[in-house]
């Protein structure tokens, strides 16, 4: 018996291997081809034979009621299946410790592999050192390597390879929302090679993880340095939700610019007053000769990666690795690319507490190869004495985020008021302080780029070893 698909024949023994599943996913995803190729290797082991810990080292968690708070003293950072893709964990929701303490095994540990197991199945992240103390939801599956049997970085590299991902994703079940459970991947065949190669791949992944931790530390340090250097250390932690709510206030001298109450919120007005109380310039003045506006609207013409460029949207712009579609740059306006040290601010969206609306990203290094949608507000300094890296240290702060949110206009989909955003006061530190802050940001992004390169090199080494052994 032989069924023919668009890409390869599907034989009856393949049907038997998959429990006679008749949906196309296991057969068209490349999962069975990967498994058959791995069977030709001289040495493979089951995944659950090289893991250890809760539920034998492959587990997610039960459904539970989540209680979110804003005081760090009584909370822990909380990862969902999308949050784990983030580059900067400064903006995670915070789960009550009373809830978290009921599920201690949901705390992620350095060296674990995280796998999204609900919705979009098969996305992965490696737990880096600075992620200790973060809890995860039931939608994140954890694979804890038994480091006496296998290096954790090597195991992660295999799972995220073109052999591991299809096998994991093909295990998904469900009609509308896809899921995988630990027992679905317990028998994944993990290839084994000599200890020297496995340890080399592991070390590359570990160095990559440490570099990403330095990236995170560098960004936080740059923002704190910014506010201390402009004599506003009280804005490092503004405790927004612990301030009096914006209710029952009066506004005098209203201009025709806006009549929206949110634009006059007292908490935001106090922030503006603080920022304007020290030497500085408005954002509009700084961007004169640069750019302060959205990108061009354009029609997307899809292209394959060999002839196209990757388009980054608002959500994916904050991930370690974007997953945007590939489009033809030749069929789009030149404004889709970004200048070096452009601050991109997610400028269209809703006011949900953990939505990306008004969050910034910084474009430099390898991210100059991407193109960006018109939904980003592009902030490009026109003054060489005020570099984009210095501006980013400010815009990634909680104070800047809340201030930008207060400038919202629109109905369901919000935007940032064109006139009011130009009036944002930007404190200016002494030139030597500006240079130091900017260099901290640049160093952080160099660490991030280097981390990506090392992870890619590790993956290439493993792929080459598997293909050579199976030849």
C-alpha positions in Angstrom: 0.0 0.0 0.0 1.4 3.4 -0.9 -0.2 6.9 -0.7 1.4 9.7 -2.7 1.7 13.2 -1.3 2.8 16.3 -3.0 6.4 15.9 -1.8 7.0 12.2 -1.1 5.4 8.8 -0.9 3.7 7.8 2.4 4.0 4.1 3.0 1.7 1.8 5.1 4.4 1.3 7.7 4.5 5.1 8.2 0.8 5.0 8.8 1.3 2.3 11.4 4.1 4.3 13.1 1.7 7.2 13.5 -1.1 5.1 15.0 -2.9 5.3 11.6 -3.5 9.0 11.8 -5.0 10.2 8.6 -4.5 14.0 9.0 -1.7 15.2 6.8 0.5 16.9 9.5 2.7 13.9 10.4 3.4 13.1 6.8 3.8 16.5 5.1 5.8 18.2 7.9 9.0 16.3 7.4 8.7 14.6 10.8 8.7 11.1 9.5 11.5 11.8 7.1 13.5 13.2 10.0 12.8 10.2 12.2 13.7 7.7 9.4 17.0 9.6 8.8 17.8 9.5 12.5 17.2 5.7 12.5 20.2 5.4 10.1 22.5 6.9 12.7 24.8 4.5 14.7 23.7 5.9 18.1 20.4 7.5 19.2 18.6 7.5 22.6 15.1 8.3 23.6 14.6 11.8 24.8 13.2 10.7 28.2 16.3 8.7 28.8 18.5 11.8 28.9 16.2 14.0 31.0 15.6 14.2 34.7 13.5 16.1 37.3 9.7 16.7 37.7 7.8 14.1 35.6 11.0 12.6 34.4 12.2 15.9 33.1 9.6 16.6 30.4 6.6 18.6 31.7 4.4 21.6 31.5 1.8 22.3 34.1 -1.9 22.2 35.1 -4.4 24.9 34.3 -4.7 27.3 37.2 -6.2 30.7 38.1 -3.7 33.5 37.7 -3.5 36.4 40.0 -1.5 39.3 38.6 -0.1 42.1 40.9 2.3 45.0 40.3 4.4 45.0 43.4 7.7 43.1 42.8 7.8 42.2 46.5 4.8 39.9 46.2 5.2 38.6 42.7 7.4 36.7 40.3 7.9 37.3 36.6 5.6 35.1 34.5 6.2 33.7 31.0 3.6 32.6 28.5 4.3 30.7 25.3 4.9 34.0 23.4 6.6 35.8 26.2 9.4 33.3 26.2 10.4 34.6 22.8 11.1 38.1 24.1 14.6 39.6 24.0 14.0 41.9 27.0 12.2 40.4 30.0 11.8 43.8 31.8 8.1 44.0 30.8 6.8 40.5 31.8 3.5 40.3 33.7 4.0 39.5 37.4 2.2 36.5 39.1 1.3 36.5 42.7 3.8 34.5 44.8 0.9 32.9 46.6 -0.1 31.3 43.3 3.5 30.6 42.2 4.4 28.9 45.5 1.7 26.2 44.7 3.6 25.2 41.6 7.4 25.4 42.4 8.2 23.1 39.5 7.0 25.8 37.1 10.0 27.9 37.8 12.4 27.8 34.9 16.0 26.8 35.5 19.1 27.8 33.5 19.9 25.1 30.9 16.3 24.0 30.4 14.8 24.0 26.9 11.4 25.7 26.7 8.9 24.6 24.1 5.6 26.2 23.3 3.0 23.5 23.6 -0.3 25.2 22.9 -1.3 27.4 20.0 1.8 27.7 17.8 3.6 24.5 18.8 7.3 24.1 18.6 8.8 27.5 19.3 11.8 27.2 21.6 14.0 29.1 23.9 17.0 28.2 26.0 16.9 29.3 29.7 19.8 31.7 30.3 21.3 32.5 33.7 19.3 35.7 34.3 16.0 33.9 33.9 16.2 32.1 37.2 13.2 33.1 39.4 10.8 33.3 36.4 7.7 31.1 36.4 6.0 29.8 33.2 2.5 29.0 32.3 1.0 25.6 31.4 1.5 26.5 27.7 5.3 26.2 28.1 6.7 22.7 28.1 10.1 22.3 29.9 12.8 19.8 28.9 15.4 19.4 31.7 18.5 17.6 30.6 20.2 15.1 32.8 23.6 16.7 32.5 25.4 13.5 33.6 24.1 11.9 30.4 23.9 14.8 27.9 25.0 18.4 27.7 22.0 20.7 28.0 23.1 23.1 25.2 23.6 20.2 22.9 20.1 18.8 23.6 18.6 22.2 23.0 20.4 22.5 19.7 19.0 19.2 18.5 15.5 20.0 19.6 15.5 23.3 17.7 17.1 21.8 14.6 15.4 20.9 11.3 15.2 17.3 12.6 13.8 18.1 16.1 11.2 20.8 15.3 9.2 18.8 12.7 9.0 15.8 15.0 7.7 17.9 17.9 5.3 19.9 15.8 3.9 16.8 14.1 2.8 15.4 17.5 0.3 18.2 18.0 -3.4 17.4 18.3 -6.5 19.5 18.3 -8.7 21.1 15.7 -8.5 24.9 16.3 -5.9 25.2 19.1 -3.0 22.8 18.7 -1.5 21.1 21.8 1.3 18.7 22.6 1.8 16.8 25.9 5.0 15.5 27.4 4.3 11.9 26.5 4.1 12.9 22.8 7.8 13.7 22.6 9.2 11.3 25.2 10.4 8.8 22.5 12.0 11.4 20.2 15.3 9.8 19.0 18.2 12.0 20.1 21.4 11.5 18.1 24.7 10.9 20.1 28.1 11.8 18.9 31.5 11.8 20.6 31.7 13.8 23.8 34.1 16.4 22.3 31.6 17.5 19.6 28.6 17.5 22.0 30.5 19.5 24.6 31.7 22.0 21.9 28.1 22.6 20.8 27.0 22.9 24.4 29.7 25.5 25.2 28.7 27.7 22.3 25.0 27.6 23.4 26.1 28.4 27.0 28.2 31.4 25.9 25.3 32.6 23.8 23.0 32.4 26.9 25.5 34.4 29.0 25.8 37.0 26.3 22.0 37.4 26.2 22.1 37.8 30.0 24.7 40.5 29.6 22.4 42.1 26.9 19.6 42.3 29.5 21.8 43.6 32.3 23.3 46.2 29.9 19.9 47.6 28.9 18.7 47.9 32.5 22.0 49.6 33.5 21.8 52.1 30.6 18.3 53.2 31.6 19.2 53.6 35.3 22.4 55.5 34.3 20.3 57.8 32.1 18.0 58.9 35.0 20.9 59.2 37.5 22.9 61.3 35.0 20.1 63.8 34.5 19.4 64.0 38.3 16.1 62.2 38.1 16.8 58.9 40.0 13.2 58.9 41.3 12.0 58.0 37.7 13.9 54.7 37.7 11.0 53.1 39.6 7.9 55.2 39.2 5.5 52.7 40.8 2.8 53.8 38.4 -0.1 51.7 39.7 0.6 52.7 43.3 0.0 56.4 42.5 -3.4 58.0 42.8 -5.6 57.1 39.9 -6.4 59.7 37.3 -10.0 60.5 38.4 -11.9 63.8 39.0 -9.2 66.2 37.7 -9.6 69.6 36.1 -7.6 71.1 33.2 -7.2 74.8 32.4 -5.9 76.4 29.2 -6.9 73.7 26.9 -5.5 74.1 23.4 -7.4 73.0 20.2 -4.6 70.3 19.8 -6.6 67.7 21.8 -9.7 67.4 24.0 -9.1 63.9 25.1 -8.9 63.5 28.9 -6.2 60.8 28.7 -3.9 63.3 27.2 -4.1 65.4 30.4 -3.9 62.6 32.9 -2.3 64.0 36.1 0.2 61.2 36.6 1.5 61.7 33.0 1.5 65.5 33.5 3.7 65.0 36.6 6.1 63.0 34.6 6.3 65.7 31.9 7.0 68.3 34.6 9.8 66.2 36.1 11.4 65.6 32.7 11.1 69.3 31.8 12.6 70.4 35.1 16.1 69.6 34.0 18.1 70.8 31.0 17.0 69.2 27.8 15.3 69.5 24.4 12.0 68.4 23.0 11.9 65.2 20.9 10.8 67.3 17.9 13.9 69.5 18.2 16.2 66.5 18.5 14.7 64.8 15.5 14.9 67.9 13.3 17.0 66.8 10.4 16.3 63.2 11.3 12.9 61.5 11.5 9.9 61.5 13.7 7.1 59.7 11.9 5.7 56.4 10.8 7.0 54.4 7.8 5.5 54.3 4.4 2.4 52.2 3.7 3.1 49.7 0.9 1.8 46.6 -0.7 3.6 43.4 0.4 4.8 41.2 -2.4 5.9 37.9 -1.1 9.3 36.5 -2.0 11.4 33.5 -1.1 14.2 34.1 1.4 16.9 33.9 -1.3 15.4 36.9 -3.1 13.6 38.7 -0.4 13.9 40.5 2.9 12.2 39.6 6.2 9.4 42.0 7.3 9.2 42.7 11.0 5.9 43.7 12.6 5.1 45.1 16.0 4.8 41.9 18.0 7.7 40.1 16.5 10.0 43.1 16.7 10.5 42.4 20.4 11.4 38.7 20.0 15.0 37.4 20.0 14.4 36.1 16.5 11.6 37.6 14.4 9.4 35.2 12.3 8.1 37.7 9.9 7.2 37.0 6.3 9.6 37.5 3.4 8.8 40.2 0.9 10.4 41.7 -2.2 12.3 44.9 -1.4 12.3 45.8 -5.0 8.5 46.1 -5.0 8.4 48.3 -1.8 9.5 51.9 -1.1 13.0 52.5 0.4 11.6 53.7 3.7 11.0 50.1 4.8 14.6 49.9 5.9 15.9 51.7 9.0 18.9 53.8 9.6 21.4 52.6 12.1 20.4 53.5 15.7 16.8 54.1 14.8 14.4 53.8 17.8 11.3 52.1 16.6 8.2 52.6 18.8 5.2 50.3 18.4 2.7 53.1 17.6 -0.5 51.4 16.8 -2.5 49.1 19.1 -4.6 48.9 22.2 -4.0 50.0 25.8 -3.9 46.5 27.3 -1.4 46.5 30.1 0.9 44.0 28.5 0.4 45.0 24.8 3.4 46.2 22.9 1.8 49.5 22.0 4.3 52.3 23.0 7.2 49.9 23.6 10.5 50.7 21.8 13.0 48.5 20.0 16.5 49.6 18.8 17.7 48.9 15.3 21.4 48.3 14.9 23.8 45.5 13.8 22.1 42.5 12.2 18.7 44.1 12.6 19.5 46.5 9.9 19.0 43.6 7.4 15.3 43.5 8.3 12.5 45.8 7.0 9.8 47.2 9.2 6.1 47.8 8.9 4.5 51.3 8.9 3.1 50.6 12.3 6.3 51.7 14.0 7.0 55.3 14.9 10.6 55.9 13.7 12.7 58.1 16.0 15.9 59.2 14.3 18.1 61.8 16.0 19.2 64.7 13.7 21.8 65.8 16.3 25.0 63.8 16.3 25.6 64.9 20.0 22.3 63.0 20.9 22.7 59.5 19.5 19.9 57.1 19.0 21.4 54.7 21.6 21.1 57.5 24.2 17.4 58.1 23.3 16.7 54.3 23.5 17.9 54.2 27.1 15.2 56.7 27.9 12.4 55.3 25.7 12.7 51.7 27.2 11.9 53.1 30.7 8.6 52.7 32.5 8.4 56.5 32.7 8.6 56.9 28.9 6.2 54.0 28.3 3.5 55.6 30.5 4.1 59.0 29.0 3.7 57.7 25.5 0.5 55.9 26.5 -0.9 59.1 27.8 -0.5 60.7 24.3 -2.9 58.2 22.7 -5.4 59.1 20.1 -7.9 57.1 18.1 -10.7 54.7 18.6 -10.2 50.9 18.9 -6.7 51.1 17.5 -4.7 53.8 19.2 -1.9 55.9 17.8 0.5 58.4 19.4 -0.6 62.0 18.9 1.6 63.6 16.2 1.8 67.0 17.9 2.1 65.9 21.5 4.9 63.4 20.8 7.1 66.1 19.3 6.7 68.0 22.6 8.1 65.3 24.9 10.9 66.7 26.9 14.1 64.7 26.7 16.6 65.4 29.5 20.2 65.8 28.3 23.0 64.6 30.5 26.5 65.9 30.1 28.2 65.0 26.8 30.5 62.4 28.5 27.5 60.8 30.3 25.6 60.6 27.0 28.5 58.9 25.4 28.8 56.4 28.2 25.1 55.6 28.2 25.0 55.2 24.4 28.1 52.9 24.5 26.4 50.7 27.2 23.4 50.2 24.8 25.6 49.5 21.8 27.7 47.0 23.8 24.5 45.2 24.8 23.4 44.9 21.2 26.8 43.6 20.1 26.5 40.9 22.8 23.0 40.0 21.4 24.3 39.8 17.8 27.3 37.6 18.9 24.9 35.4 20.8 22.8 34.8 17.7 25.9 34.0 15.7 27.1 31.4 18.2 23.7 29.7 18.4 23.6 29.5 14.6 27.1 28.1 14.4 26.2 25.4 17.0 23.1 24.5 14.9 25.2 24.2 11.7 27.8 21.9 13.4 25.0 19.6 14.6 23.2 19.6 11.3 26.5 18.8 9.4 27.3 15.9 11.9 23.8 14.3 11.5 23.8 14.6 7.7 27.3 13.1 7.4 26.5 10.2 9.8 23.3 9.4 7.9 24.9 9.6 4.4 
